[in-house]
Amino acid sequence: MQEDERRAVVRELHDELGQSLSAMKALAVSLRQLSPEGKPRDIAVSLVSLCDRLFPVVRGMMQRMRPLMLEELGLKAALEDLLDGWRSRCPNIRWRLECDAVADDLPEPLQINLFRIVQEALSNAVKHADPANVRVALTVSPEQVRLTVSDDGRGYDAPNTPCGMGLSGMRERVHGLDGEFRMESEPGRGARLEALLPLAAG
């Protein structure tokens, strides 16, 4: 239900806000051309600049809420794009993806949940682990999907550390699909997340 709501919001952002921004920019460009100098031209230039700043903000909101690449090109391409984004923001970390090509054939509920789990796991690694290497591996067998996200960061005392909202959310997603969720970590020895999801969950 939450993913359906996100899809609806993204559609509204694209159809309403995106098109309205495009129309505003077109009007501002016309005003700029009709006003070679003076205050109207200055206002038009400011409006064009404001629209140009808002376009990437809206695109970023849409991407966070509903990864368009997932719908257009599939799970593997969406994960590659997600890691590319982290590579550009954190070039000091080595990011690696190993993903079976058949991941693109998984049912949509599995694809979006796997993407969300990876999204949260990578964010956690950057915020808390200070790793040099992060690896995402997704393998598909006839009966289940295995996702692992591991890093070589600072680690933590897993049995005695309370779960944050991110970790709880990932666990809830996996259990909601009748899967198994494991989180392993030790201080100074990195962390490893594993999710096993039955194909029947899709």
ZINOR-V417846 format. One record per residue. N is the residue number from 1. RES is the residue in one letter. PSI is psi in degrees with one decimal (* if undefined). OMEGA is omega in whole degrees, -180 to 180 (none if undefined). Layout:
n:N res:RES psi:PSI omega:OMEGA
n:N res:RES psi:PSI omega:OMEGA
//
This chain:
n:1 res:M psi:-40.3 omega:179
n:2 res:Q psi:-41.5 omega:179
n:3 res:E psi:-35.6 omega:176
n:4 res:D psi:-40.4 omega:178
n:5 res:E psi:-40.9 omega:178
n:6 res:R psi:-40.6 omega:179
n:7 res:R psi:-41.9 omega:180
n:8 res:A psi:-41.2 omega:180
n:9 res:V psi:-42.8 omega:179
n:10 res:V psi:-40.0 omega:178
n:11 res:R psi:-41.4 omega:179
n:12 res:E psi:-41.8 omega:178
n:13 res:L psi:-43.2 omega:-178
n:14 res:H psi:-48.7 omega:-173
n:15 res:D psi:-40.7 omega:-175
n:16 res:E psi:-62.0 omega:-176
n:17 res:L psi:-43.7 omega:-179
n:18 res:G psi:-45.8 omega:-180
n:19 res:Q psi:-35.1 omega:178
n:20 res:S psi:-40.8 omega:177
n:21 res:L psi:-41.0 omega:179
n:22 res:S psi:-42.2 omega:179
n:23 res:A psi:-41.7 omega:178
n:24 res:M psi:-41.7 omega:-180
n:25 res:K psi:-40.4 omega:179
n:26 res:A psi:-41.5 omega:178
n:27 res:L psi:-40.2 omega:180
n:28 res:A psi:-39.3 omega:178
n:29 res:V psi:-41.5 omega:178
n:30 res:S psi:-43.3 omega:178
n:31 res:L psi:-39.0 omega:179
n:32 res:R psi:-40.0 omega:180
n:33 res:Q psi:-32.9 omega:-180
n:34 res:L psi:-13.5 omega:-178
n:35 res:S psi:87.2 omega:-176
n:36 res:P psi:-23.5 omega:179
n:37 res:E psi:169.8 omega:178
n:38 res:G psi:-175.8 omega:-174
n:39 res:K psi:-41.8 omega:179
n:40 res:P psi:-39.3 omega:179
n:41 res:R psi:-40.5 omega:180
n:42 res:D psi:-41.2 omega:178
n:43 res:I psi:-43.4 omega:-180
n:44 res:A psi:-42.6 omega:179
n:45 res:V psi:-41.1 omega:179
n:46 res:S psi:-38.9 omega:179
n:47 res:L psi:-42.2 omega:178
n:48 res:V psi:-43.9 omega:180
n:49 res:S psi:-40.3 omega:179
n:50 res:L psi:-43.3 omega:178
n:51 res:C psi:-41.6 omega:-180
n:52 res:D psi:-31.8 omega:178
n:53 res:R psi:-31.7 omega:-177
n:54 res:L psi:-29.1 omega:-179
n:55 res:F psi:-52.8 omega:-180
n:56 res:P psi:-28.2 omega:177
n:57 res:V psi:-46.1 omega:180
n:58 res:V psi:-43.5 omega:179
n:59 res:R psi:-40.8 omega:179
n:60 res:G psi:-41.0 omega:177
n:61 res:M psi:-44.5 omega:-180
n:62 res:M psi:-41.3 omega:-178
n:63 res:Q psi:-38.8 omega:180
n:64 res:R psi:-36.6 omega:-177
n:65 res:M psi:-38.8 omega:-178
n:66 res:R psi:101.5 omega:-177
n:67 res:P psi:107.5 omega:-176
n:68 res:L psi:-33.5 omega:-179
n:69 res:M psi:-29.4 omega:178
n:70 res:L psi:-42.9 omega:-180
n:71 res:E psi:-34.3 omega:-173
n:72 res:E psi:-39.5 omega:-172
n:73 res:L psi:-9.4 omega:177
n:74 res:G psi:173.6 omega:-173
n:75 res:L psi:-43.8 omega:-177
n:76 res:K psi:-46.2 omega:179
n:77 res:A psi:-37.3 omega:179
n:78 res:A psi:-39.5 omega:177
n:79 res:L psi:-39.5 omega:177
n:80 res:E psi:-41.7 omega:178
n:81 res:D psi:-39.3 omega:178
n:82 res:L psi:-45.4 omega:179
n:83 res:L psi:-36.1 omega:177
n:84 res:D psi:-39.2 omega:178
n:85 res:G psi:-41.6 omega:178
n:86 res:W psi:-34.1 omega:177
n:87 res:R psi:-41.4 omega:-179
n:88 res:S psi:-33.5 omega:-179
n:89 res:R psi:-31.5 omega:-177
n:90 res:C psi:71.4 omega:-177
n:91 res:P psi:-13.9 omega:179
n:92 res:N psi:-11.0 omega:179
n:93 res:I psi:138.9 omega:176
n:94 res:R psi:117.5 omega:-178
n:95 res:W psi:132.1 omega:-178
n:96 res:R psi:135.0 omega:179
n:97 res:L psi:130.7 omega:172
n:98 res:E psi:112.9 omega:-172
n:99 res:C psi:126.1 omega:176
n:100 res:D psi:138.1 omega:-180
n:101 res:A psi:-30.5 omega:-179
n:102 res:V psi:-4.0 omega:176
n:103 res:A psi:-28.6 omega:179
n:104 res:D psi:-15.3 omega:-180
n:105 res:D psi:-0.9 omega:180
n:106 res:L psi:152.7 omega:176
n:107 res:P psi:150.4 omega:-176
n:108 res:E psi:-42.6 omega:179
n:109 res:P psi:-37.7 omega:177
n:110 res:L psi:-43.7 omega:-178
n:111 res:Q psi:-48.9 omega:-177
n:112 res:I psi:-36.9 omega:179
n:113 res:N psi:-40.0 omega:176
n:114 res:L psi:-42.4 omega:179
n:115 res:F psi:-44.7 omega:-179
n:116 res:R psi:-38.1 omega:179
n:117 res:I psi:-45.5 omega:178
n:118 res:V psi:-42.7 omega:180
n:119 res:Q psi:-47.7 omega:-179
n:120 res:E psi:-39.1 omega:-178
n:121 res:A psi:-41.3 omega:179
n:122 res:L psi:-39.9 omega:177
n:123 res:S psi:-42.7 omega:178
n:124 res:N psi:-41.4 omega:-179
n:125 res:A psi:-42.1 omega:-179
n:126 res:V psi:-41.7 omega:-176
n:127 res:K psi:-34.9 omega:-168
n:128 res:H psi:-24.1 omega:-167
n:129 res:A psi:-26.1 omega:-175
n:130 res:D psi:55.9 omega:-174
n:131 res:P psi:163.6 omega:169
n:132 res:A psi:-25.1 omega:-179
n:133 res:N psi:138.6 omega:174
n:134 res:V psi:132.0 omega:-178
n:135 res:R psi:133.0 omega:175
n:136 res:V psi:127.6 omega:179
n:137 res:A psi:129.6 omega:180
n:138 res:L psi:115.7 omega:-180
n:139 res:T psi:144.4 omega:-178
n:140 res:V psi:124.7 omega:175
n:141 res:S psi:174.4 omega:-179
n:142 res:P psi:-23.4 omega:-174
n:143 res:E psi:-19.8 omega:-175
n:144 res:Q psi:166.2 omega:175
n:145 res:V psi:132.5 omega:178
n:146 res:R psi:121.8 omega:176
n:147 res:L psi:129.5 omega:173
n:148 res:T psi:137.9 omega:174
n:149 res:V psi:118.8 omega:-176
n:150 res:S psi:154.2 omega:177
n:151 res:D psi:164.6 omega:179
n:152 res:D psi:33.7 omega:-178
n:153 res:G psi:-158.9 omega:-172
n:154 res:R psi:-21.1 omega:179
n:155 res:G psi:-179.9 omega:180
n:156 res:Y psi:169.0 omega:-179
n:157 res:D psi:86.8 omega:-171
n:158 res:A psi:-47.7 omega:-176
n:159 res:P psi:-25.9 omega:-174
n:160 res:N psi:15.3 omega:179
n:161 res:T psi:124.2 omega:179
n:162 res:P psi:145.8 omega:178
n:163 res:C psi:133.2 omega:173
n:164 res:G psi:178.7 omega:-178
n:165 res:M psi:-35.5 omega:-180
n:166 res:G psi:-47.2 omega:-180
n:167 res:L psi:-41.3 omega:178
n:168 res:S psi:-39.7 omega:179
n:169 res:G psi:-41.0 omega:178
n:170 res:M psi:-43.5 omega:180
n:171 res:R psi:-40.8 omega:180
n:172 res:E psi:-39.7 omega:178
n:173 res:R psi:-46.7 omega:-177
n:174 res:V psi:-47.2 omega:-180
n:175 res:H psi:-31.9 omega:177
n:176 res:G psi:-19.5 omega:177
n:177 res:L psi:20.0 omega:179
n:178 res:D psi:35.1 omega:-180
n:179 res:G psi:-178.7 omega:178
n:180 res:E psi:139.3 omega:-179
n:181 res:F psi:130.6 omega:178
n:182 res:R psi:141.6 omega:175
n:183 res:M psi:119.8 omega:-178
n:184 res:E psi:134.8 omega:178
n:185 res:S psi:151.6 omega:173
n:186 res:E psi:147.9 omega:178
n:187 res:P psi:127.2 omega:178
n:188 res:G psi:1.5 omega:-175
n:189 res:R psi:23.3 omega:175
n:190 res:G psi:-167.6 omega:-179
n:191 res:A psi:153.1 omega:-180
n:192 res:R psi:120.8 omega:176
n:193 res:L psi:137.1 omega:177
n:194 res:E psi:132.0 omega:176
n:195 res:A psi:127.9 omega:176
n:196 res:L psi:118.7 omega:-176
n:197 res:L psi:128.5 omega:177
n:198 res:P psi:141.6 omega:179
n:199 res:L psi:-26.6 omega:179
n:200 res:A psi:-18.1 omega:-180
n:201 res:A psi:-22.8 omega:-180
n:202 res:G psi:* omega:none
//
